[in-house]
Amino acid sequence: MDVVVLAGGRCPEDLLEATGVEFRAGLPVRGRPMVAWVIEAVSHLGKVIVVGAPPGLSPHQLEAGATFIESLGRGIQAVTSDSFLLVTGDLPFLTRAAVDDFILRCDPAAMLSFPVIDVRESERAFPGMKRTSVKTREGRFTGGNIALIQTEQMRAALPVMERAYANRKKPLRLAAIVGIGTLFGVAIGQVVPRLLTLARLERAVGRCLGYPVRAIPTPFPEIGADIDNLEQYRSIPREP
């Protein structure tokens, strides 16, 4: 199975000033760029395609696109396996055990399987590392930064993702793509969580992409412990 590692995200200004590192994937963690920990956790699966980051990390390395979707598209074009694992390069605590467990839990009939993590487990494992979360009937969850994807189906769905990404800050246009009921459900779910379920989100995203998707609960919070900003970077446990 091929793996696409997206490593083109730039550091926000304060993180850049504090570290002198331009790309988040290159931030030093435990003596290595944090993308190196990601590559180590997934390299047993097969070919690792790195999109972005400093050169020399993988024999299969591509220049990052101008946006997340453009980088994803470049990575997908280099995939030769029927399915692939997508992972971001800013997960310094990712382990092989977490990756393998997630893959075993995935639905082989889904075009895309993505992890959801109980916020309580995330806070217990990484105290002080703030995470965005969503209330549902089943609990409050934060998302993980990996996904198991069917290659040809994702290639077909990429134009829809491009439109959704372009309109992500324009609610009315986004509603035309994913459905006003989905946006309303997410908003109301923050106040009345019993109205929003993981199954409803699965169905809504599946309708948008044209293929079934599955939310996969995982007991490994490191799958969602990405480093996006200076506060999160400073919360990383220091080496003894």
C-alpha positions as CSV (number, residue, x, y, z in Angstrom):
1,M,0.0,0.0,0.0
2,D,1.3,3.5,-0.9
3,V,1.4,6.3,1.7
4,V,1.0,10.0,0.9
5,V,2.5,12.3,3.5
6,L,1.4,15.9,3.1
7,A,4.2,18.1,4.5
8,G,3.8,21.4,2.8
9,G,2.0,23.4,5.5
10,R,3.9,26.5,6.5
11,C,4.4,27.7,10.1
12,P,2.4,30.7,11.2
13,E,4.4,33.9,11.7
14,D,4.9,33.5,15.5
15,L,6.0,29.9,15.2
16,L,8.4,30.8,12.3
17,E,9.9,33.6,14.4
18,A,10.3,31.3,17.5
19,T,11.9,28.4,15.6
20,G,13.3,29.7,12.3
21,V,11.6,26.8,10.6
22,E,9.5,27.6,7.5
23,F,7.4,24.4,7.2
24,R,5.7,22.7,10.2
25,A,6.9,19.2,9.1
26,G,10.5,20.4,9.6
27,L,10.0,21.5,13.2
28,P,12.5,19.7,15.4
29,V,11.0,17.2,17.8
30,R,13.2,14.9,19.9
31,G,16.2,15.7,17.7
32,R,14.5,15.1,14.3
33,P,12.2,16.9,12.0
34,M,8.7,15.8,13.0
35,V,7.9,14.5,9.6
36,A,10.7,12.0,10.0
37,W,8.7,10.4,12.9
38,V,5.7,10.2,10.6
39,I,7.7,8.5,7.8
40,E,9.1,6.0,10.4
41,A,5.6,5.1,11.5
42,V,4.3,4.4,8.0
43,S,7.3,3.1,6.0
44,H,6.5,-0.6,6.7
45,L,3.3,-0.2,4.6
46,G,5.0,0.4,1.3
47,K,6.1,3.3,-0.9
48,V,6.1,6.6,1.0
49,I,5.3,9.7,-1.2
50,V,6.2,12.9,0.6
51,V,4.6,16.1,-0.8
52,G,6.6,19.1,0.4
53,A,9.1,19.3,3.3
54,P,12.9,19.6,2.9
55,P,14.3,17.3,0.1
56,G,16.0,14.0,0.9
57,L,13.3,12.5,3.1
58,S,12.1,10.0,0.6
59,P,13.0,8.7,-2.8
60,H,9.4,9.6,-3.8
61,Q,9.2,13.3,-3.0
62,L,7.2,16.0,-4.7
63,E,7.0,19.7,-4.5
64,A,4.0,20.9,-2.4
65,G,1.1,22.7,-4.1
66,A,-0.2,26.1,-3.3
67,T,-3.1,24.6,-1.2
68,F,-3.9,21.5,0.7
69,I,-6.1,20.2,-2.1
70,E,-3.4,20.9,-4.7
71,S,-0.8,19.0,-2.7
72,L,-3.3,16.1,-2.2
73,G,-3.9,16.0,-6.0
74,R,-0.1,15.8,-6.7
75,G,0.2,13.0,-4.2
76,I,-2.7,11.0,-5.6
77,Q,-1.2,11.2,-9.1
78,A,1.9,9.4,-7.8
79,V,-0.1,6.6,-6.1
80,T,0.0,3.2,-7.9
81,S,-1.8,1.0,-5.3
82,D,-5.6,0.4,-5.3
83,S,-5.8,2.1,-1.9
84,F,-3.5,4.4,0.0
85,L,-3.0,5.9,3.4
86,L,-3.1,9.7,3.7
87,V,-1.3,11.3,6.6
88,T,0.0,14.7,7.5
89,G,3.6,15.4,8.3
90,D,2.9,17.2,11.6
91,L,2.2,14.2,13.8
92,P,5.3,13.8,15.9
93,F,3.8,11.1,18.2
94,L,2.5,8.8,15.5
95,T,3.4,5.2,15.9
96,R,3.3,2.1,13.8
97,A,1.0,0.5,16.3
98,A,-1.5,3.3,16.0
99,V,-1.4,3.2,12.2
100,D,-1.8,-0.6,12.0
101,D,-4.7,-0.5,14.5
102,F,-6.5,2.2,12.5
103,I,-6.2,0.3,9.2
104,L,-7.5,-2.9,10.8
105,R,-10.6,-1.0,12.0
106,C,-11.3,0.6,8.6
107,D,-14.3,-0.3,6.4
108,P,-13.0,-1.9,3.2
109,A,-16.2,-0.9,1.4
110,A,-15.8,2.8,2.1
111,M,-14.1,5.2,-0.2
112,L,-12.7,7.0,2.7
113,S,-12.3,6.0,6.4
114,F,-11.2,8.7,8.8
115,P,-10.4,8.5,12.6
116,V,-12.3,10.2,15.4
117,I,-10.9,10.4,18.9
118,D,-12.7,10.9,22.2
119,V,-11.6,14.4,23.4
120,R,-11.2,13.1,26.9
121,E,-8.6,10.6,25.7
122,S,-6.9,13.3,23.7
123,E,-6.7,15.6,26.7
124,R,-5.5,12.8,29.0
125,A,-2.7,11.9,26.6
126,F,-1.7,15.4,25.7
127,P,-2.7,17.8,28.4
128,G,-2.6,21.4,27.4
129,M,-2.7,20.7,23.7
130,K,-5.9,22.3,22.5
131,R,-7.9,20.5,19.9
132,T,-11.0,21.5,17.8
133,S,-13.9,19.1,18.5
134,V,-17.5,18.4,17.6
135,K,-20.3,17.3,19.9
136,T,-22.4,14.3,18.8
137,R,-24.9,12.0,20.4
138,E,-22.1,9.5,20.9
139,G,-19.8,12.0,22.6
140,R,-17.4,14.9,21.8
141,F,-14.8,14.0,19.2
142,T,-11.8,15.5,17.6
143,G,-10.6,14.3,14.2
144,G,-7.4,12.5,13.3
145,N,-4.9,13.4,10.6
146,I,-4.8,10.1,8.7
147,A,-7.3,8.4,6.3
148,L,-7.5,5.2,4.4
149,I,-8.7,6.0,0.8
150,Q,-9.7,4.1,-2.3
151,T,-7.4,5.6,-5.0
152,E,-9.6,5.8,-8.2
153,Q,-12.7,6.9,-6.2
154,M,-10.7,9.7,-4.6
155,R,-9.4,10.9,-8.0
156,A,-13.0,11.1,-9.2
157,A,-14.1,13.0,-6.0
158,L,-11.2,15.5,-6.0
159,P,-13.1,18.2,-8.0
160,V,-15.8,18.2,-5.4
161,M,-13.2,18.5,-2.6
162,E,-11.6,21.4,-4.5
163,R,-14.9,23.3,-4.6
164,A,-15.6,22.6,-1.0
165,Y,-12.1,23.8,0.0
166,A,-12.5,26.9,-2.0
167,N,-15.8,27.8,-0.3
168,R,-14.9,26.6,3.2
169,K,-15.3,30.1,4.6
170,K,-18.4,30.9,2.5
171,P,-21.3,29.1,4.3
172,L,-24.0,29.6,1.6
173,R,-21.8,28.3,-1.2
174,L,-20.5,25.5,1.0
175,A,-24.1,24.6,1.8
176,A,-24.8,24.1,-1.9
177,I,-22.1,21.5,-2.0
178,V,-22.4,19.6,1.3
179,G,-26.1,20.4,2.0
180,I,-27.6,23.1,4.3
181,G,-28.9,20.3,6.6
182,T,-25.3,19.2,7.3
183,L,-24.1,22.7,8.2
184,F,-27.2,23.3,10.3
185,G,-26.8,19.9,12.0
186,V,-23.2,20.6,12.9
187,A,-24.0,24.0,14.3
188,I,-27.0,22.8,16.3
189,G,-25.1,19.8,17.5
190,Q,-22.8,22.1,19.4
191,V,-25.7,23.1,21.5
192,V,-27.9,20.0,21.4
193,P,-25.5,17.1,20.7
194,R,-28.2,14.4,20.6
195,L,-29.3,15.9,17.3
196,L,-26.0,15.2,15.6
197,T,-24.6,11.7,15.1
198,L,-21.5,10.2,13.5
199,A,-23.8,8.3,11.1
200,R,-25.4,11.5,10.0
201,L,-22.0,13.1,9.3
202,E,-21.0,10.0,7.4
203,R,-24.0,10.1,5.2
204,A,-23.7,13.8,4.5
205,V,-20.0,13.6,3.5
206,G,-20.7,10.5,1.5
207,R,-23.5,12.3,-0.4
208,C,-21.1,15.2,-1.1
209,L,-18.3,13.0,-2.4
210,G,-20.5,10.5,-4.1
211,Y,-19.1,7.5,-2.2
212,P,-19.5,6.0,1.2
213,V,-17.3,7.3,4.0
214,R,-16.8,6.0,7.6
215,A,-15.8,7.5,10.9
216,I,-13.5,5.1,12.7
217,P,-13.2,5.6,16.5
218,T,-9.6,5.0,17.6
219,P,-8.1,4.5,21.0
220,F,-4.8,6.1,19.8
221,P,-5.0,9.9,20.4
222,E,-1.6,10.4,18.9
223,I,-3.3,10.1,15.5
224,G,-4.8,13.5,16.1
225,A,-2.0,15.2,18.0
226,D,-0.9,17.5,15.1
227,I,1.3,20.6,15.7
228,D,-0.3,23.6,14.0
229,N,0.8,26.6,16.1
230,L,3.3,27.9,18.6
231,E,1.1,27.0,21.6
232,Q,0.8,23.4,20.5
233,Y,4.6,23.2,19.8
234,R,5.4,24.6,23.2
235,S,3.1,22.0,24.8
236,I,5.2,19.1,23.4
237,P,6.9,17.3,26.3
238,R,10.6,18.3,26.5
239,E,13.3,15.7,26.4
240,P,14.8,14.7,29.8
